[in-house]
Amino acid sequence: MADDLATSFGSIAREYDRLRPAPPAAAIAWVVPAGCTVAVDLAAGTGLFTRALAAAVPEVVGVEPDARMREVFLERSPGLRVLEGTGEAIPLPDASADLVTVSSAWHWMDADRALPEIARVLRPGGRFAVARTGRDRHVGWTQELQRLRRSVERRRPRSHEVVLPEGTPFGPPEYGEFTTVRRMPVDDVLASLATYSGAITADPDDRAAWLAAAREVLERHFPGAAEIDVPLRSEVTRTDLRAQ
C-alpha cells in the first residue's frame, strides 16, 4: 500500500475519524460469524470499523501501516490493540483468527498477495469480509456530489469488488447491503468530502472550487438548513475459508 493516495489519509487522521461514517450495527451482525472470538481488522485506519467489531467480538486486533492513523486509533479506541502491518504481511500467527475484515481499503491492496495471507491467519471455517460504508449513491443529491468528486480525482477509482481466483481456499462469496442515516451539520458534510484521497491530494485551487460547487448543491437541495440527514449505505462481501 505504498501508493501516495493510499497513504494520504494519515495527514488528516483526526478529521477522518470524526467525519467518516461507522458501519450500521446490522452490517456488523451480518459480518461476524457465530462463535467468533477473535477478529482482525486490516487497514484499520483510526479504528472506525474496529470499534464497531469490538461491540460484537471479545477480542479485536487492528492492523494498520500508517503511524499517524495508528496514533489516532489508540487515542479513540481505548482497550483495543493495533499492530503495524498490511494486508499483504499480517503480523499474526497462522490460524489465529475467526474473522478478518477490510473496510474501505480493499482496493488499495494487492489481492494476489493479501488473499493467501488472510487465509493463513484464519482458522479453518473462518470468515473474510470486505465492507465499504459511505453516502448512499442511490439518492439524487449524493449522486451530484459524486459526479463533482470525480472531477478532482487524479486517477481512475479502483474497484472495491472482491474477485476470488480459481482454486481459492474460500467458498462462494455472499453480498449484503445495509442502510442507515446520519444527521450532520452541513459544514461537516462538506468537510467529510475532503477526507477522500482524491480531494486530499488534489491541487488546492481545484479542491476549493470543488467544495464550493458541493456547497451549492447542498444549498439548492436543503435551502437554509444547518443540519441534514445523510443517507448511508454499507456494501459488504463475506466468504468463509473452506474447512481443511
TORMARDREN-159347 format. One line per 8 residues: for each residue x, y, z of C-alpha. Coordinates in nm, 4 decimals. Layout:
# residues N
X,Y,Z; ...
END
This chain:
# residues 244
0.0000,0.0000,0.0000; 0.2794,0.2398,-0.0900; 0.0575,0.4360,-0.3290; 0.0560,0.8047,-0.2305; -0.3235,0.8077,-0.2488; -0.3462,0.5114,-0.0118; -0.1193,0.6800,0.2424; -0.2734,1.0269,0.2120
-0.5299,0.9767,0.4882; -0.2762,0.9998,0.7693; -0.2379,1.3721,0.7044; -0.5990,1.4268,0.8146; -0.6360,1.1343,1.0557; -0.8364,1.3127,1.3250; -1.0801,1.4680,1.0778; -1.1097,1.1289,0.9071
-1.2108,0.9659,1.2351; -1.4571,1.2420,1.3224; -1.6270,1.2694,0.9857; -1.6231,0.9273,0.8196; -1.9264,0.7066,0.8969; -1.9127,0.3942,1.1096; -2.0950,0.0858,0.9766; -2.4512,0.0181,1.0924
-2.4963,-0.2499,1.3573; -2.6869,-0.4674,1.1081; -2.3812,-0.4841,0.8823; -2.1596,-0.5920,1.1722; -2.4117,-0.8571,1.2754; -2.4075,-0.9957,0.9194; -2.0273,-0.9973,0.9051; -1.9486,-1.1660,1.2383
-1.9818,-1.5466,1.2265; -2.1350,-1.7466,1.5089; -1.8849,-1.8303,1.7804; -1.6346,-1.5646,1.6697; -1.3862,-1.4908,1.9488; -1.1001,-1.3189,1.7620; -1.1311,-1.0705,1.4741; -0.8575,-0.8920,1.2805
-0.9346,-0.5642,1.1054; -0.6864,-0.4930,0.8245; -0.6104,-0.1362,0.7152; -0.7871,-0.0403,1.0361; -0.7088,0.3288,0.9977; -0.8305,0.5217,1.3002; -1.0416,0.2284,1.4189; -1.3902,0.3172,1.2968
-1.4726,-0.0367,1.1840; -1.2566,-0.1953,1.4544; -1.4566,-0.0277,1.7310; -1.7813,-0.1456,1.5743; -1.6461,-0.5023,1.5649; -1.5415,-0.4773,1.9301; -1.9063,-0.4418,2.0287; -1.9689,-0.7923,1.8922
-1.6381,-0.9807,1.9264; -1.4456,-1.0419,2.2535; -1.1002,-0.9790,2.1030; -1.0344,-0.7470,1.8093; -0.6930,-0.6541,1.6695; -0.6354,-0.3719,1.4244; -0.3579,-0.3845,1.1644; -0.2569,-0.0519,1.0078
0.0579,0.0584,0.8170; 0.0376,0.4346,0.8816; 0.1760,0.5534,1.2180; -0.0399,0.8679,1.2036; -0.3558,0.6610,1.1740; -0.2405,0.4230,1.4491; -0.1859,0.7202,1.6806; -0.5490,0.8300,1.6419
-0.6642,0.4685,1.6646; -0.5078,0.4410,2.0115; -0.6498,0.7777,2.1186; -1.0048,0.6944,2.0108; -1.0123,0.3193,2.0816; -0.9188,0.2623,2.4469; -0.8625,-0.1021,2.5270; -0.8089,-0.2083,2.1652
-0.4803,-0.3204,2.0132; -0.3367,-0.2051,1.6799; -0.0279,-0.3505,1.5111; 0.1897,-0.2144,1.2334; 0.1343,-0.4226,0.9222; -0.0518,-0.4600,0.5946; -0.2965,-0.6965,0.4321; -0.0068,-0.8440,0.2383
0.2033,-0.9008,0.5539; -0.0144,-0.9610,0.8601; 0.1885,-0.9693,1.1855; -0.0112,-1.2533,1.3416; 0.0351,-1.6314,1.3708; -0.1234,-1.8928,1.1453; -0.4832,-1.9890,1.2230; -0.5192,-1.7234,1.4937
-0.8459,-1.5526,1.3943; -1.2086,-1.6415,1.3294; -1.2714,-1.3295,1.1207; -1.0593,-1.0987,0.9059; -1.2146,-0.7756,0.7793; -1.1165,-0.4938,0.5453; -1.3231,-0.1750,0.5495; -1.2965,0.0820,0.2697
-0.9429,-0.0287,0.1837; -0.9575,-0.3493,-0.0209; -0.8992,-0.1515,-0.3407; -0.5598,-0.0390,-0.2077; -0.4355,-0.3951,-0.1509; -0.2655,-0.6414,-0.3825; -0.5294,-0.9146,-0.3791; -0.2910,-1.1783,-0.5142
-0.0726,-1.1337,-0.2064; -0.3363,-1.0413,0.0511; -0.5732,-1.3346,-0.0027; -0.3146,-1.6036,0.0851; -0.2117,-1.4019,0.3934; -0.5737,-1.3720,0.5053; -0.6247,-1.7451,0.4530; -0.3097,-1.8134,0.6573
-0.4320,-1.6110,0.9558; -0.7848,-1.7566,0.9523; -0.8814,-2.0738,1.1310; -1.0489,-2.3427,0.9155; -1.4046,-2.2268,0.8511; -1.3150,-1.8681,0.9442; -1.4606,-1.5717,0.7594; -1.3173,-1.2959,0.5412
-1.5315,-0.9864,0.4874; -1.4866,-0.6658,0.2899; -1.7082,-0.3679,0.3706; -1.7500,-0.0203,0.2327; -1.9658,0.2403,0.4082; -2.0377,0.5778,0.2534; -2.3045,0.8083,0.1208; -2.5898,0.6199,-0.0445
-2.5342,0.6851,-0.4141; -2.8897,0.5837,-0.4995; -3.0059,0.9293,-0.3828; -3.0159,1.2214,-0.6266; -2.8167,1.4810,-0.4339; -2.5447,1.2347,-0.3334; -2.5096,1.1376,-0.6999; -2.4477,1.5029,-0.7821
-2.1751,1.5178,-0.5182; -2.0172,1.2012,-0.6561; -2.0030,1.3467,-1.0062; -1.8311,1.6552,-0.8662; -1.5852,1.4370,-0.6749; -1.4816,1.2604,-0.9926; -1.3868,1.5981,-1.1386; -1.0902,1.6241,-0.8960
-0.9833,1.2578,-0.8909; -0.6244,1.2262,-1.0068; -0.6683,0.8669,-1.1172; -0.9424,0.6288,-1.2146; -1.1005,0.4933,-0.8926; -1.0053,0.1360,-0.8158; -1.2648,-0.1382,-0.7892; -1.3943,-0.2404,-0.4456
-1.5147,-0.5727,-0.5872; -1.3795,-0.8901,-0.4268; -1.2723,-1.1315,-0.7002; -1.1684,-1.4775,-0.5809; -0.9217,-1.6527,-0.8124; -0.9630,-2.0054,-0.9392; -0.8532,-2.2593,-0.6800; -0.9149,-2.0212,-0.3912
-0.9495,-2.1775,-0.0453; -1.2544,-1.9578,0.0128; -1.6135,-2.0570,-0.0518; -1.8642,-1.8683,-0.2700; -1.8917,-1.5007,-0.1720; -2.2162,-1.3539,-0.0424; -2.3172,-0.9895,-0.0781; -2.5289,-0.7743,0.1516
-2.6349,-0.4091,0.1702; -2.7384,-0.2169,0.4797; -2.8664,0.1398,0.5006; -2.8812,0.3954,0.7765; -2.8982,0.7745,0.8196; -2.6580,1.0086,0.9958; -2.7597,1.3620,1.0880; -2.4734,1.6046,1.0272
-2.4125,1.9796,1.0166; -2.3858,2.0975,0.6571; -2.0301,2.2172,0.7206; -1.9354,1.8686,0.8391; -2.0902,1.7108,0.5304; -1.8680,1.9340,0.3186; -1.5649,1.8648,0.5354; -1.6260,1.4912,0.5013
-1.5966,1.5228,0.1226; -1.2399,1.6405,0.1735; -1.1437,1.3186,0.3590; -1.1165,1.1155,0.0374; -0.7798,1.0583,-0.1261; -0.8666,1.2401,-0.4477; -0.9526,1.5559,-0.2543; -0.6635,1.5283,-0.0076
-0.4072,1.5111,-0.2875; -0.5816,1.7474,-0.5299; -0.4467,2.0863,-0.6291; -0.5658,2.3275,-0.3546; -0.7430,2.5522,-0.6042; -0.9210,2.2549,-0.7638; -1.0242,2.1266,-0.4212; -1.1563,2.4664,-0.3131
-1.3574,2.5036,-0.6346; -1.4972,2.1526,-0.5948; -1.6063,2.2129,-0.2343; -1.7660,2.5429,-0.3320; -1.9636,2.3620,-0.6023; -2.0610,2.0954,-0.3489; -2.1896,2.3642,-0.1122; -2.4066,2.4993,-0.3920
-2.5549,2.1516,-0.4411; -2.6409,2.1252,-0.0712; -2.7839,2.4779,-0.0577; -3.0036,2.4001,-0.3574; -3.1376,2.0770,-0.2091; -3.1523,2.1942,0.1549; -3.2005,2.5727,0.1463; -3.1274,2.7365,0.4807
-3.0580,2.4048,0.6600; -2.7921,2.3964,0.9298; -2.8084,2.0158,0.9550; -2.9203,1.7472,0.7128; -2.9834,1.3731,0.7164; -2.7139,1.1945,0.5171; -2.8263,0.8561,0.3796; -2.5547,0.5922,0.4175
-2.5125,0.2505,0.2646; -2.2810,-0.0326,0.3700; -2.1913,-0.2762,0.0933; -2.0479,-0.5985,0.2336; -1.8988,-0.9114,0.0810; -1.8302,-1.2136,0.3007; -1.6780,-1.5536,0.2270; -1.5750,-1.8415,0.4517
-1.2475,-2.0306,0.4424; -1.3128,-2.3888,0.3465; -1.2515,-2.6370,0.6277; -0.9333,-2.8336,0.5625
END
